[in-house]
Protein backbone atom coordinates (compact mmCIF):
# COMPACT_ATOMS: atom_id res chain seq x y z
CA UNK A 1 0.00 0.00 0.00
CA UNK A 2 1.34 3.44 -0.91
CA UNK A 3 1.06 6.13 1.73
CA UNK A 4 2.08 9.74 1.42
CA UNK A 5 4.07 11.22 4.23
CA UNK A 6 5.57 14.11 2.27
CA UNK A 7 3.89 14.83 -1.03
CA UNK A 8 6.89 16.65 -2.45
CA UNK A 9 10.60 16.03 -2.08
CA UNK A 10 11.92 18.99 -0.14
CA UNK A 11 15.58 18.52 -0.90
CA UNK A 12 15.36 20.02 -4.40
CA UNK A 13 12.02 21.77 -4.39
CA UNK A 14 12.08 24.08 -7.39
CA UNK A 15 8.79 25.71 -6.45
CA UNK A 16 10.45 27.43 -3.50
CA UNK A 17 12.23 30.63 -4.45
CA UNK A 18 15.94 30.57 -3.91
CA UNK A 19 16.70 32.04 -0.53
CA UNK A 20 20.46 31.89 -0.68
CA UNK A 21 22.31 35.05 -1.39
CA UNK A 22 23.26 35.80 -4.97
CA UNK A 23 25.54 38.52 -6.30
CA UNK A 24 22.56 40.56 -7.53
CA UNK A 25 20.79 40.66 -4.16
CA UNK A 26 21.02 43.74 -2.03
CA UNK A 27 22.78 43.25 1.30
CA UNK A 28 21.76 44.98 4.49
CA UNK A 29 24.17 45.56 7.36
CA UNK A 30 23.00 44.28 10.72
CA UNK A 31 24.38 43.67 14.19
CA UNK A 32 24.38 40.27 15.83
CA UNK A 33 25.47 39.09 19.24
CA UNK A 34 27.68 36.01 19.14
CA UNK A 35 29.17 33.85 21.85
CA UNK A 36 32.78 34.97 22.33
CA UNK A 37 34.19 31.43 22.14
CA UNK A 38 32.32 30.72 18.91
CA UNK A 39 33.56 33.96 17.39
CA UNK A 40 37.15 33.10 18.33
CA UNK A 41 36.82 29.68 16.70
CA UNK A 42 35.22 31.16 13.58
CA UNK A 43 38.10 33.60 13.22
CA UNK A 44 40.61 30.79 13.77
CA UNK A 45 39.06 28.82 10.89
CA UNK A 46 38.69 32.00 8.80
CA UNK A 47 34.97 31.49 8.38
CA UNK A 48 33.01 34.16 6.56
CA UNK A 49 30.39 34.98 9.18
CA UNK A 50 28.01 36.54 6.67
CA UNK A 51 28.04 33.41 4.51
CA UNK A 52 27.63 31.10 7.49
CA UNK A 53 24.77 33.20 8.85
CA UNK A 54 23.01 33.39 5.47
CA UNK A 55 23.34 29.64 4.88
CA UNK A 56 22.00 28.85 8.36
CA UNK A 57 19.19 31.39 8.07
CA UNK A 58 18.24 30.02 4.65
CA UNK A 59 17.99 26.50 6.07
CA UNK A 60 15.97 27.70 9.07
CA UNK A 61 13.52 29.51 6.76
CA UNK A 62 13.17 26.44 4.53
CA UNK A 63 12.49 24.28 7.58
CA UNK A 64 9.75 26.71 8.69
CA UNK A 65 8.28 26.63 5.17
CA UNK A 66 8.27 22.81 5.18
CA UNK A 67 6.52 22.71 8.54
CA UNK A 68 3.97 25.30 7.41
CA UNK A 69 3.30 23.37 4.18
CA UNK A 70 2.73 20.16 6.15
CA UNK A 71 0.38 21.93 8.60
CA UNK A 72 -1.59 23.48 5.74
CA UNK A 73 -1.80 20.22 3.79
CA UNK A 74 -2.13 17.70 6.62
CA UNK A 75 -5.88 17.22 6.05
CA UNK A 76 -5.38 16.47 2.34
CA UNK A 77 -2.54 14.05 3.06
CA UNK A 78 -4.59 12.26 5.70
CA UNK A 79 -7.61 12.07 3.37
CA UNK A 80 -5.48 10.63 0.57
CA UNK A 81 -3.88 8.08 2.88
CA UNK A 82 -7.33 7.05 4.16
CA UNK A 83 -8.55 6.68 0.57
CA UNK A 84 -5.55 4.46 -0.26
CA UNK A 85 -6.13 2.33 2.84
CA UNK A 86 -9.79 1.78 1.93
CA UNK A 87 -9.56 1.42 -1.83
CA UNK A 88 -5.88 0.95 -2.71
CA UNK A 89 -4.25 2.81 -5.58
CA UNK A 90 -5.37 2.75 -9.20
CA UNK A 91 -2.45 0.56 -10.31
CA UNK A 92 -2.82 -2.19 -7.69
CA UNK A 93 -3.95 -4.74 -10.28
CA UNK A 94 -1.60 -3.52 -13.02
CA UNK A 95 1.86 -3.42 -11.51
CA UNK A 96 4.10 -6.47 -11.55
CA UNK A 97 6.29 -5.66 -8.52
C-alpha atoms as an extended CHARMM CRD file, in Angstrom:
* protein
*
        97  EXT
         1         1  UNK       CA              0.0000000000        0.0000000000        0.0000000000  PROA      1               0.0000000000
         2         2  UNK       CA              1.3350000000        3.4350000000       -0.9060000000  PROA      2               0.0000000000
         3         3  UNK       CA              1.0550000000        6.1260000000        1.7330000000  PROA      3               0.0000000000
         4         4  UNK       CA              2.0800000000        9.7410000000        1.4190000000  PROA      4               0.0000000000
         5         5  UNK       CA              4.0740000000       11.2230000000        4.2330000000  PROA      5               0.0000000000
         6         6  UNK       CA              5.5710000000       14.1110000000        2.2690000000  PROA      6               0.0000000000
         7         7  UNK       CA              3.8900000000       14.8260000000       -1.0260000000  PROA      7               0.0000000000
         8         8  UNK       CA              6.8870000000       16.6510000000       -2.4500000000  PROA      8               0.0000000000
         9         9  UNK       CA             10.6030000000       16.0340000000       -2.0830000000  PROA      9               0.0000000000
        10        10  UNK       CA             11.9220000000       18.9860000000       -0.1440000000  PROA      10              0.0000000000
        11        11  UNK       CA             15.5820000000       18.5170000000       -0.8990000000  PROA      11              0.0000000000
        12        12  UNK       CA             15.3640000000       20.0240000000       -4.3950000000  PROA      12              0.0000000000
        13        13  UNK       CA             12.0240000000       21.7700000000       -4.3910000000  PROA      13              0.0000000000
        14        14  UNK       CA             12.0840000000       24.0770000000       -7.3920000000  PROA      14              0.0000000000
        15        15  UNK       CA              8.7910000000       25.7080000000       -6.4510000000  PROA      15              0.0000000000
        16        16  UNK       CA             10.4530000000       27.4250000000       -3.5000000000  PROA      16              0.0000000000
        17        17  UNK       CA             12.2300000000       30.6310000000       -4.4460000000  PROA      17              0.0000000000
        18        18  UNK       CA             15.9450000000       30.5660000000       -3.9070000000  PROA      18              0.0000000000
        19        19  UNK       CA             16.6980000000       32.0430000000       -0.5300000000  PROA      19              0.0000000000
        20        20  UNK       CA             20.4600000000       31.8900000000       -0.6800000000  PROA      20              0.0000000000
        21        21  UNK       CA             22.3060000000       35.0530000000       -1.3920000000  PROA      21              0.0000000000
        22        22  UNK       CA             23.2580000000       35.8040000000       -4.9700000000  PROA      22              0.0000000000
        23        23  UNK       CA             25.5440000000       38.5220000000       -6.2970000000  PROA      23              0.0000000000
        24        24  UNK       CA             22.5570000000       40.5650000000       -7.5270000000  PROA      24              0.0000000000
        25        25  UNK       CA             20.7870000000       40.6650000000       -4.1640000000  PROA      25              0.0000000000
        26        26  UNK       CA             21.0200000000       43.7440000000       -2.0270000000  PROA      26              0.0000000000
        27        27  UNK       CA             22.7840000000       43.2520000000        1.3030000000  PROA      27              0.0000000000
        28        28  UNK       CA             21.7640000000       44.9770000000        4.4950000000  PROA      28              0.0000000000
        29        29  UNK       CA             24.1690000000       45.5570000000        7.3610000000  PROA      29              0.0000000000
        30        30  UNK       CA             22.9960000000       44.2760000000       10.7170000000  PROA      30              0.0000000000
        31        31  UNK       CA             24.3770000000       43.6670000000       14.1860000000  PROA      31              0.0000000000
        32        32  UNK       CA             24.3800000000       40.2680000000       15.8290000000  PROA      32              0.0000000000
        33        33  UNK       CA             25.4700000000       39.0910000000       19.2420000000  PROA      33              0.0000000000
        34        34  UNK       CA             27.6750000000       36.0080000000       19.1420000000  PROA      34              0.0000000000
        35        35  UNK       CA             29.1660000000       33.8460000000       21.8540000000  PROA      35              0.0000000000
        36        36  UNK       CA             32.7820000000       34.9690000000       22.3280000000  PROA      36              0.0000000000
        37        37  UNK       CA             34.1870000000       31.4290000000       22.1430000000  PROA      37              0.0000000000
        38        38  UNK       CA             32.3230000000       30.7220000000       18.9050000000  PROA      38              0.0000000000
        39        39  UNK       CA             33.5640000000       33.9610000000       17.3900000000  PROA      39              0.0000000000
        40        40  UNK       CA             37.1500000000       33.1020000000       18.3300000000  PROA      40              0.0000000000
        41        41  UNK       CA             36.8230000000       29.6790000000       16.6980000000  PROA      41              0.0000000000
        42        42  UNK       CA             35.2180000000       31.1580000000       13.5800000000  PROA      42              0.0000000000
        43        43  UNK       CA             38.0980000000       33.5980000000       13.2210000000  PROA      43              0.0000000000
        44        44  UNK       CA             40.6070000000       30.7870000000       13.7750000000  PROA      44              0.0000000000
        45        45  UNK       CA             39.0600000000       28.8210000000       10.8950000000  PROA      45              0.0000000000
        46        46  UNK       CA             38.6930000000       31.9960000000        8.8040000000  PROA      46              0.0000000000
        47        47  UNK       CA             34.9670000000       31.4910000000        8.3840000000  PROA      47              0.0000000000
        48        48  UNK       CA             33.0150000000       34.1630000000        6.5560000000  PROA      48              0.0000000000
        49        49  UNK       CA             30.3870000000       34.9750000000        9.1840000000  PROA      49              0.0000000000
        50        50  UNK       CA             28.0150000000       36.5390000000        6.6700000000  PROA      50              0.0000000000
        51        51  UNK       CA             28.0410000000       33.4140000000        4.5070000000  PROA      51              0.0000000000
        52        52  UNK       CA             27.6320000000       31.0990000000        7.4950000000  PROA      52              0.0000000000
        53        53  UNK       CA             24.7690000000       33.2030000000        8.8460000000  PROA      53              0.0000000000
        54        54  UNK       CA             23.0060000000       33.3940000000        5.4680000000  PROA      54              0.0000000000
        55        55  UNK       CA             23.3380000000       29.6400000000        4.8850000000  PROA      55              0.0000000000
        56        56  UNK       CA             22.0010000000       28.8500000000        8.3600000000  PROA      56              0.0000000000
        57        57  UNK       CA             19.1870000000       31.3880000000        8.0740000000  PROA      57              0.0000000000
        58        58  UNK       CA             18.2380000000       30.0230000000        4.6520000000  PROA      58              0.0000000000
        59        59  UNK       CA             17.9940000000       26.5020000000        6.0700000000  PROA      59              0.0000000000
        60        60  UNK       CA             15.9690000000       27.6960000000        9.0740000000  PROA      60              0.0000000000
        61        61  UNK       CA             13.5220000000       29.5080000000        6.7560000000  PROA      61              0.0000000000
        62        62  UNK       CA             13.1750000000       26.4450000000        4.5340000000  PROA      62              0.0000000000
        63        63  UNK       CA             12.4870000000       24.2770000000        7.5810000000  PROA      63              0.0000000000
        64        64  UNK       CA              9.7520000000       26.7080000000        8.6870000000  PROA      64              0.0000000000
        65        65  UNK       CA              8.2760000000       26.6270000000        5.1740000000  PROA      65              0.0000000000
        66        66  UNK       CA              8.2720000000       22.8120000000        5.1760000000  PROA      66              0.0000000000
        67        67  UNK       CA              6.5230000000       22.7110000000        8.5370000000  PROA      67              0.0000000000
        68        68  UNK       CA              3.9720000000       25.2970000000        7.4130000000  PROA      68              0.0000000000
        69        69  UNK       CA              3.3030000000       23.3650000000        4.1800000000  PROA      69              0.0000000000
        70        70  UNK       CA              2.7300000000       20.1640000000        6.1540000000  PROA      70              0.0000000000
        71        71  UNK       CA              0.3760000000       21.9330000000        8.6000000000  PROA      71              0.0000000000
        72        72  UNK       CA             -1.5880000000       23.4770000000        5.7390000000  PROA      72              0.0000000000
        73        73  UNK       CA             -1.7960000000       20.2220000000        3.7850000000  PROA      73              0.0000000000
        74        74  UNK       CA             -2.1340000000       17.7000000000        6.6190000000  PROA      74              0.0000000000
        75        75  UNK       CA             -5.8850000000       17.2190000000        6.0540000000  PROA      75              0.0000000000
        76        76  UNK       CA             -5.3790000000       16.4680000000        2.3420000000  PROA      76              0.0000000000
        77        77  UNK       CA             -2.5380000000       14.0490000000        3.0630000000  PROA      77              0.0000000000
        78        78  UNK       CA             -4.5880000000       12.2600000000        5.7000000000  PROA      78              0.0000000000
        79        79  UNK       CA             -7.6090000000       12.0740000000        3.3740000000  PROA      79              0.0000000000
        80        80  UNK       CA             -5.4800000000       10.6320000000        0.5720000000  PROA      80              0.0000000000
        81        81  UNK       CA             -3.8830000000        8.0800000000        2.8830000000  PROA      81              0.0000000000
        82        82  UNK       CA             -7.3310000000        7.0520000000        4.1620000000  PROA      82              0.0000000000
        83        83  UNK       CA             -8.5480000000        6.6840000000        0.5740000000  PROA      83              0.0000000000
        84        84  UNK       CA             -5.5540000000        4.4600000000       -0.2570000000  PROA      84              0.0000000000
        85        85  UNK       CA             -6.1290000000        2.3280000000        2.8350000000  PROA      85              0.0000000000
        86        86  UNK       CA             -9.7910000000        1.7790000000        1.9260000000  PROA      86              0.0000000000
        87        87  UNK       CA             -9.5600000000        1.4180000000       -1.8330000000  PROA      87              0.0000000000
        88        88  UNK       CA             -5.8760000000        0.9540000000       -2.7130000000  PROA      88              0.0000000000
        89        89  UNK       CA             -4.2480000000        2.8080000000       -5.5830000000  PROA      89              0.0000000000
        90        90  UNK       CA             -5.3660000000        2.7530000000       -9.1980000000  PROA      90              0.0000000000
        91        91  UNK       CA             -2.4530000000        0.5640000000      -10.3110000000  PROA      91              0.0000000000
        92        92  UNK       CA             -2.8150000000       -2.1850000000       -7.6930000000  PROA      92              0.0000000000
        93        93  UNK       CA             -3.9460000000       -4.7360000000      -10.2780000000  PROA      93              0.0000000000
        94        94  UNK       CA             -1.6040000000       -3.5170000000      -13.0160000000  PROA      94              0.0000000000
        95        95  UNK       CA              1.8620000000       -3.4180000000      -11.5060000000  PROA      95              0.0000000000
        96        96  UNK       CA              4.1030000000       -6.4740000000      -11.5470000000  PROA      96              0.0000000000
        97        97  UNK       CA              6.2870000000       -5.6550000000       -8.5210000000  PROA      97              0.0000000000
